[in-house]
Amino acid sequence: MGDRGRLVVPAELRERLHLDAGTPLVLVETPHGVVLATREQVKALVRQSLRGPDLVDELLADRRRQAAADDAA
């Protein structure tokens, strides 16, 4: 951290991540520390955390099992 509160990102990391001057970055506080990410990385993290089981498919599968059980009875 610089004397004016500016964060310094090492050149090798900037090159590897293709970060140019002015690239918007996001600081996210987590229980494990602070994460520095680009907006695109944050979007990907949010999408991944929201990804889960498809409730419609689960309900259809459950209904099909119930129908099969009813037909067998």
Biopython code that builds the backbone (N, CA, C, O; Angstrom):
import numpy as np
from Bio.PDB.StructureBuilder import StructureBuilder

atoms = [
    (1, "MET", "N", (0.867, -1.161, 0.000)),
    (1, "MET", "CA", (0.000, 0.000, 0.000)),
    (1, "MET", "C", (0.909, 1.217, 0.000)),
    (1, "MET", "O", (1.853, 1.317, 0.784)),
    (2, "GLY", "N", (0.601, 2.131, -0.895)),
    (2, "GLY", "CA", (1.391, 3.352, -0.987)),
    (2, "GLY", "C", (1.028, 4.342, 0.097)),
    (2, "GLY", "O", (0.057, 4.152, 0.829)),
    (3, "ASP", "N", (1.826, 5.413, 0.197)),
    (3, "ASP", "CA", (1.609, 6.403, 1.241)),
    (3, "ASP", "C", (0.304, 7.171, 1.075)),
    (3, "ASP", "O", (-0.180, 7.759, 2.042)),
    (4, "ARG", "N", (-0.267, 7.183, -0.098)),
    (4, "ARG", "CA", (-1.545, 7.858, -0.331)),
    (4, "ARG", "C", (-2.717, 6.874, -0.297)),
    (4, "ARG", "O", (-3.833, 7.230, -0.676)),
    (5, "GLY", "N", (-2.475, 5.650, 0.151)),
    (5, "GLY", "CA", (-3.530, 4.650, 0.210)),
    (5, "GLY", "C", (-3.746, 3.935, -1.107)),
    (5, "GLY", "O", (-4.741, 3.233, -1.286)),
    (6, "ARG", "N", (-2.812, 4.113, -2.027)),
    (6, "ARG", "CA", (-2.925, 3.440, -3.324)),
    (6, "ARG", "C", (-2.341, 2.040, -3.221)),
    (6, "ARG", "O", (-1.306, 1.819, -2.591)),
    (7, "LEU", "N", (-3.022, 1.115, -3.849)),
    (7, "LEU", "CA", (-2.584, -0.274, -3.852)),
    (7, "LEU", "C", (-1.642, -0.495, -5.022)),
    (7, "LEU", "O", (-1.933, -0.100, -6.150)),
    (8, "VAL", "N", (-0.517, -1.127, -4.748)),
    (8, "VAL", "CA", (0.471, -1.396, -5.792)),
    (8, "VAL", "C", (0.390, -2.869, -6.166)),
    (8, "VAL", "O", (0.572, -3.747, -5.322)),
    (9, "VAL", "N", (0.114, -3.131, -7.447)),
    (9, "VAL", "CA", (0.054, -4.506, -7.944)),
    (9, "VAL", "C", (1.367, -4.775, -8.678)),
    (9, "VAL", "O", (1.726, -4.030, -9.590)),
    (10, "PRO", "N", (2.084, -5.823, -8.293)),
    (10, "PRO", "CA", (3.373, -6.106, -8.927)),
    (10, "PRO", "C", (3.237, -6.274, -10.447)),
    (10, "PRO", "O", (2.229, -6.782, -10.938)),
    (11, "ALA", "N", (4.260, -5.843, -11.172)),
    (11, "ALA", "CA", (4.250, -5.854, -12.636)),
    (11, "ALA", "C", (3.989, -7.250, -13.194)),
    (11, "ALA", "O", (3.209, -7.403, -14.135)),
    (12, "GLU", "N", (4.631, -8.265, -12.626)),
    (12, "GLU", "CA", (4.444, -9.624, -13.169)),
    (12, "GLU", "C", (2.992, -10.091, -13.033)),
    (12, "GLU", "O", (2.485, -10.788, -13.912)),
    (13, "LEU", "N", (2.328, -9.718, -11.955)),
    (13, "LEU", "CA", (0.919, -10.071, -11.773)),
    (13, "LEU", "C", (0.045, -9.287, -12.753)),
    (13, "LEU", "O", (-0.874, -9.846, -13.353)),
    (14, "ARG", "N", (0.332, -7.989, -12.914)),
    (14, "ARG", "CA", (-0.426, -7.178, -13.884)),
    (14, "ARG", "C", (-0.297, -7.760, -15.284)),
    (14, "ARG", "O", (-1.282, -7.831, -16.019)),
    (15, "GLU", "N", (0.906, -8.176, -15.657)),
    (15, "GLU", "CA", (1.119, -8.754, -16.993)),
    (15, "GLU", "C", (0.372, -10.065, -17.146)),
    (15, "GLU", "O", (-0.283, -10.297, -18.162)),
    (16, "ARG", "N", (0.468, -10.929, -16.135)),
    (16, "ARG", "CA", (-0.174, -12.244, -16.207)),
    (16, "ARG", "C", (-1.692, -12.118, -16.301)),
    (16, "ARG", "O", (-2.342, -12.906, -16.988)),
    (17, "LEU", "N", (-2.255, -11.128, -15.610)),
    (17, "LEU", "CA", (-3.706, -10.950, -15.592)),
    (17, "LEU", "C", (-4.190, -9.945, -16.632)),
    (17, "LEU", "O", (-5.383, -9.652, -16.714)),
    (18, "HIS", "N", (-3.263, -9.421, -17.424)),
    (18, "HIS", "CA", (-3.592, -8.443, -18.472)),
    (18, "HIS", "C", (-4.294, -7.220, -17.885)),
    (18, "HIS", "O", (-5.304, -6.753, -18.412)),
    (19, "LEU", "N", (-3.739, -6.713, -16.783)),
    (19, "LEU", "CA", (-4.286, -5.527, -16.140)),
    (19, "LEU", "C", (-3.542, -4.304, -16.650)),
    (19, "LEU", "O", (-2.315, -4.236, -16.577)),
    (20, "ASP", "N", (-4.283, -3.353, -17.159)),
    (20, "ASP", "CA", (-3.702, -2.102, -17.630)),
    (20, "ASP", "C", (-4.051, -0.999, -16.649)),
    (20, "ASP", "O", (-4.924, -1.165, -15.797)),
    (21, "ALA", "N", (-3.362, 0.131, -16.776)),
    (21, "ALA", "CA", (-3.684, 1.280, -15.932)),
    (21, "ALA", "C", (-5.147, 1.651, -16.144)),
    (21, "ALA", "O", (-5.605, 1.764, -17.281)),
    (22, "GLY", "N", (-5.864, 1.837, -15.072)),
    (22, "GLY", "CA", (-7.271, 2.193, -15.158)),
    (22, "GLY", "C", (-8.225, 1.011, -15.158)),
    (22, "GLY", "O", (-9.440, 1.206, -15.154)),
    (23, "THR", "N", (-7.702, -0.217, -15.163)),
    (23, "THR", "CA", (-8.573, -1.393, -15.111)),
    (23, "THR", "C", (-9.329, -1.379, -13.776)),
    (23, "THR", "O", (-8.706, -1.345, -12.715)),
    (24, "PRO", "N", (-10.668, -1.406, -13.823)),
    (24, "PRO", "CA", (-11.423, -1.409, -12.558)),
    (24, "PRO", "C", (-11.203, -2.716, -11.797)),
    (24, "PRO", "O", (-11.318, -3.804, -12.361)),
    (25, "LEU", "N", (-10.889, -2.593, -10.525)),
    (25, "LEU", "CA", (-10.715, -3.750, -9.659)),
    (25, "LEU", "C", (-11.677, -3.637, -8.484)),
    (25, "LEU", "O", (-12.085, -2.540, -8.101)),
    (26, "VAL", "N", (-12.030, -4.775, -7.925)),
    (26, "VAL", "CA", (-12.979, -4.830, -6.821)),
    (26, "VAL", "C", (-12.291, -5.511, -5.644)),
    (26, "VAL", "O", (-11.670, -6.562, -5.803)),
    (27, "LEU", "N", (-12.403, -4.915, -4.475)),
    (27, "LEU", "CA", (-11.921, -5.542, -3.249)),
    (27, "LEU", "C", (-13.123, -6.147, -2.539)),
    (27, "LEU", "O", (-14.105, -5.456, -2.265)),
    (28, "VAL", "N", (-13.040, -7.442, -2.241)),
    (28, "VAL", "CA", (-14.148, -8.139, -1.589)),
    (28, "VAL", "C", (-13.638, -8.696, -0.265)),
    (28, "VAL", "O", (-12.663, -9.448, -0.228)),
    (29, "GLU", "N", (-14.304, -8.319, 0.813)),
    (29, "GLU", "CA", (-13.927, -8.829, 2.129)),
    (29, "GLU", "C", (-14.596, -10.183, 2.345)),
    (29, "GLU", "O", (-15.809, -10.318, 2.184)),
    (30, "THR", "N", (-13.802, -11.176, 2.708)),
    (30, "THR", "CA", (-14.315, -12.516, 2.984)),
    (30, "THR", "C", (-13.864, -12.925, 4.387)),
    (30, "THR", "O", (-13.020, -12.252, 4.978)),
    (31, "PRO", "N", (-14.404, -14.002, 4.922)),
    (31, "PRO", "CA", (-13.935, -14.474, 6.234)),
    (31, "PRO", "C", (-12.460, -14.868, 6.220)),
    (31, "PRO", "O", (-11.825, -14.935, 7.272)),
    (32, "HIS", "N", (-11.912, -15.129, 5.027)),
    (32, "HIS", "CA", (-10.521, -15.572, 4.913)),
    (32, "HIS", "C", (-9.571, -14.442, 4.551)),
    (32, "HIS", "O", (-8.366, -14.665, 4.443)),
    (33, "GLY", "N", (-10.085, -13.244, 4.364)),
    (33, "GLY", "CA", (-9.250, -12.110, 4.008)),
    (33, "GLY", "C", (-9.882, -11.305, 2.895)),
    (33, "GLY", "O", (-11.052, -11.493, 2.565)),
    (34, "VAL", "N", (-9.104, -10.408, 2.320)),
    (34, "VAL", "CA", (-9.592, -9.546, 1.253)),
    (34, "VAL", "C", (-9.164, -10.133, -0.089)),
    (34, "VAL", "O", (-8.014, -10.532, -0.270)),
    (35, "VAL", "N", (-10.107, -10.176, -1.022)),
    (35, "VAL", "CA", (-9.844, -10.703, -2.362)),
    (35, "VAL", "C", (-9.875, -9.540, -3.339)),
    (35, "VAL", "O", (-10.801, -8.729, -3.319)),
    (36, "LEU", "N", (-8.874, -9.461, -4.184)),
    (36, "LEU", "CA", (-8.809, -8.449, -5.230)),
    (36, "LEU", "C", (-9.160, -9.128, -6.544)),
    (36, "LEU", "O", (-8.533, -10.123, -6.910)),
    (37, "ALA", "N", (-10.151, -8.608, -7.258)),
    (37, "ALA", "CA", (-10.610, -9.251, -8.492)),
    (37, "ALA", "C", (-11.035, -8.195, -9.503)),
    (37, "ALA", "O", (-11.354, -7.059, -9.150)),
    (38, "THR", "N", (-11.030, -8.600, -10.768)),
    (38, "THR", "CA", (-11.586, -7.738, -11.802)),
    (38, "THR", "C", (-13.104, -7.866, -11.759)),
    (38, "THR", "O", (-13.644, -8.770, -11.121)),
    (39, "ARG", "N", (-13.773, -6.969, -12.433)),
    (39, "ARG", "CA", (-15.238, -7.058, -12.479)),
    (39, "ARG", "C", (-15.679, -8.374, -13.104)),
    (39, "ARG", "O", (-16.633, -8.998, -12.637)),
    (40, "GLU", "N", (-14.988, -8.796, -14.157)),
    (40, "GLU", "CA", (-15.357, -10.056, -14.818)),
    (40, "GLU", "C", (-15.163, -11.239, -13.877)),
    (40, "GLU", "O", (-15.978, -12.162, -13.872)),
    (41, "GLN", "N", (-14.102, -11.225, -13.085)),
    (41, "GLN", "CA", (-13.879, -12.308, -12.131)),
    (41, "GLN", "C", (-14.971, -12.325, -11.066)),
    (41, "GLN", "O", (-15.423, -13.394, -10.658)),
    (42, "VAL", "N", (-15.396, -11.147, -10.616)),
    (42, "VAL", "CA", (-16.468, -11.080, -9.622)),
    (42, "VAL", "C", (-17.769, -11.610, -10.222)),
    (42, "VAL", "O", (-18.498, -12.351, -9.564)),
    (43, "LYS", "N", (-18.063, -11.232, -11.473)),
    (43, "LYS", "CA", (-19.269, -11.747, -12.128)),
    (43, "LYS", "C", (-19.235, -13.268, -12.199)),
    (43, "LYS", "O", (-20.236, -13.928, -11.920)),
    (44, "ALA", "N", (-18.085, -13.826, -12.571)),
    (44, "ALA", "CA", (-17.954, -15.283, -12.668)),
    (44, "ALA", "C", (-18.143, -15.936, -11.298)),
    (44, "ALA", "O", (-18.778, -16.986, -11.196)),
    (45, "LEU", "N", (-17.599, -15.322, -10.247)),
    (45, "LEU", "CA", (-17.767, -15.874, -8.895)),
    (45, "LEU", "C", (-19.225, -15.851, -8.459)),
    (45, "LEU", "O", (-19.713, -16.810, -7.861)),
    (46, "VAL", "N", (-19.916, -14.765, -8.755)),
    (46, "VAL", "CA", (-21.334, -14.667, -8.389)),
    (46, "VAL", "C", (-22.149, -15.696, -9.154)),
    (46, "VAL", "O", (-22.998, -16.376, -8.578)),
    (47, "ARG", "N", (-21.890, -15.812, -10.458)),
    (47, "ARG", "CA", (-22.620, -16.810, -11.252)),
    (47, "ARG", "C", (-22.375, -18.214, -10.718)),
    (47, "ARG", "O", (-23.302, -19.018, -10.617)),
    (48, "GLN", "N", (-21.125, -18.505, -10.378)),
    (48, "GLN", "CA", (-20.794, -19.832, -9.861)),
    (48, "GLN", "C", (-21.494, -20.087, -8.531)),
    (48, "GLN", "O", (-21.978, -21.193, -8.289)),
    (49, "SER", "N", (-21.552, -19.079, -7.671)),
    (49, "SER", "CA", (-22.194, -19.282, -6.371)),
    (49, "SER", "C", (-23.702, -19.425, -6.498)),
    (49, "SER", "O", (-24.340, -20.064, -5.661)),
    (50, "LEU", "N", (-24.280, -18.831, -7.547)),
    (50, "LEU", "CA", (-25.724, -18.946, -7.759)),
    (50, "LEU", "C", (-26.101, -20.225, -8.494)),
    (50, "LEU", "O", (-27.256, -20.651, -8.472)),
    (51, "ARG", "N", (-25.114, -20.830, -9.146)),
    (51, "ARG", "CA", (-25.386, -22.059, -9.890)),
    (51, "ARG", "C", (-25.717, -23.161, -8.883)),
    (51, "ARG", "O", (-25.052, -23.308, -7.857)),
    (52, "GLY", "N", (-26.707, -23.893, -9.184)),
    (52, "GLY", "CA", (-27.112, -24.968, -8.287)),
    (52, "GLY", "C", (-28.050, -25.888, -9.021)),
    (52, "GLY", "O", (-28.167, -25.825, -10.245)),
    (53, "PRO", "N", (-28.705, -26.724, -8.291)),
    (53, "PRO", "CA", (-29.636, -27.653, -8.933)),
    (53, "PRO", "C", (-30.781, -26.911, -9.610)),
    (53, "PRO", "O", (-31.253, -25.883, -9.124)),
    (54, "ASP", "N", (-31.205, -27.448, -10.723)),
    (54, "ASP", "CA", (-32.322, -26.861, -11.461)),
    (54, "ASP", "C", (-33.612, -27.349, -10.802)),
    (54, "ASP", "O", (-33.953, -28.528, -10.894)),
    (55, "LEU", "N", (-34.316, -26.452, -10.147)),
    (55, "LEU", "CA", (-35.508, -26.835, -9.384)),
    (55, "LEU", "C", (-36.615, -27.388, -10.280)),
    (55, "LEU", "O", (-37.341, -28.293, -9.867)),
    (56, "VAL", "N", (-36.758, -26.867, -11.489)),
    (56, "VAL", "CA", (-37.786, -27.368, -12.403)),
    (56, "VAL", "C", (-37.500, -28.827, -12.741)),
    (56, "VAL", "O", (-38.404, -29.662, -12.702)),
    (57, "ASP", "N", (-36.242, -29.140, -13.073)),
    (57, "ASP", "CA", (-35.888, -30.525, -13.390)),
    (57, "ASP", "C", (-36.116, -31.436, -12.194)),
    (57, "ASP", "O", (-36.582, -32.564, -12.350)),
    (58, "GLU", "N", (-35.789, -30.948, -10.993)),
    (58, "GLU", "CA", (-36.004, -31.761, -9.800)),
    (58, "GLU", "C", (-37.489, -32.022, -9.569)),
    (58, "GLU", "O", (-37.879, -33.141, -9.234)),
    (59, "LEU", "N", (-38.312, -31.002, -9.747)),
    (59, "LEU", "CA", (-39.753, -31.179, -9.562)),
    (59, "LEU", "C", (-40.334, -32.136, -10.600)),
    (59, "LEU", "O", (-41.168, -32.978, -10.265)),
    (60, "LEU", "N", (-39.901, -32.015, -11.864)),
    (60, "LEU", "CA", (-40.383, -32.927, -12.903)),
    (60, "LEU", "C", (-39.970, -34.367, -12.613)),
    (60, "LEU", "O", (-40.768, -35.291, -12.767)),
    (61, "ALA", "N", (-38.718, -34.550, -12.192)),
    (61, "ALA", "CA", (-38.245, -35.905, -11.873)),
    (61, "ALA", "C", (-39.040, -36.482, -10.714)),
    (61, "ALA", "O", (-39.410, -37.655, -10.737)),
    (62, "ASP", "N", (-39.304, -35.667, -9.703)),
    (62, "ASP", "CA", (-40.087, -36.127, -8.563)),
    (62, "ASP", "C", (-41.500, -36.507, -8.991)),
    (62, "ASP", "O", (-42.033, -37.532, -8.568)),
    (63, "ARG", "N", (-42.093, -35.680, -9.826)),
    (63, "ARG", "CA", (-43.458, -35.964, -10.316)),
    (63, "ARG", "C", (-43.482, -37.245, -11.146)),
    (63, "ARG", "O", (-44.420, -38.037, -11.044)),
    (64, "ARG", "N", (-42.462, -37.445, -11.957)),
    (64, "ARG", "CA", (-42.397, -38.689, -12.761)),
    (64, "ARG", "C", (-42.259, -39.911, -11.872)),
    (64, "ARG", "O", (-42.862, -40.948, -12.149)),
    (65, "ARG", "N", (-41.464, -39.803, -10.791)),
    (65, "ARG", "CA", (-41.338, -40.934, -9.850)),
    (65, "ARG", "C", (-42.676, -41.225, -9.185)),
    (65, "ARG", "O", (-43.068, -42.382, -9.031)),
    (66, "GLN", "N", (-43.371, -40.159, -8.794)),
    (66, "GLN", "CA", (-44.676, -40.343, -8.178)),
    (66, "GLN", "C", (-45.662, -40.974, -9.141)),
    (66, "GLN", "O", (-46.434, -41.850, -8.751)),
    (67, "ALA", "N", (-45.648, -40.540, -10.396)),
    (67, "ALA", "CA", (-46.554, -41.097, -11.407)),
    (67, "ALA", "C", (-46.229, -42.559, -11.657)),
    (67, "ALA", "O", (-47.133, -43.382, -11.794)),
    (68, "ALA", "N", (-44.944, -42.888, -11.718)),
    (68, "ALA", "CA", (-44.546, -44.284, -11.932)),
    (68, "ALA", "C", (-44.976, -45.152, -10.753)),
    (68, "ALA", "O", (-45.411, -46.288, -10.941)),
    (69, "ALA", "N", (-44.853, -44.619, -9.543)),
    (69, "ALA", "CA", (-45.266, -45.366, -8.347)),
    (69, "ALA", "C", (-46.780, -45.555, -8.358)),
    (69, "ALA", "O", (-47.271, -46.621, -7.988)),
    (70, "ASP", "N", (-47.522, -44.534, -8.777)),
    (70, "ASP", "CA", (-48.985, -44.639, -8.846)),
    (70, "ASP", "C", (-49.403, -45.665, -9.907)),
    (70, "ASP", "O", (-50.344, -46.431, -9.699)),
    (71, "ASP", "N", (-48.700, -45.674, -11.041)),
    (71, "ASP", "CA", (-49.021, -46.634, -12.101)),
    (71, "ASP", "C", (-48.726, -48.064, -11.683)),
    (71, "ASP", "O", (-49.432, -48.990, -12.082)),
    (72, "ALA", "N", (-47.687, -48.244, -10.881)),
    (72, "ALA", "CA", (-47.311, -49.587, -10.440)),
    (72, "ALA", "C", (-48.263, -50.106, -9.371)),
    (72, "ALA", "O", (-48.373, -51.318, -9.190)),
    (73, "ALA", "N", (-48.937, -49.239, -8.674)),
    (73, "ALA", "CA", (-49.839, -49.658, -7.586)),
    (73, "ALA", "C", (-51.171, -50.114, -8.089)),
    (73, "ALA", "O", (-52.033, -50.496, -7.297)),
]
sb = StructureBuilder()
sb.init_structure("model")
sb.init_model(0)
sb.init_chain("A")
sb.init_seg("    ")
for serial, (resi, resn, name, xyz) in enumerate(atoms, 1):
    if name == "N":
        sb.init_residue(resn, " ", resi, " ")
    sb.init_atom(name, np.array(xyz, "f"), 0.0, 1.0, " ", f" {name:<3s}", serial, name[0])
structure = sb.get_structure()
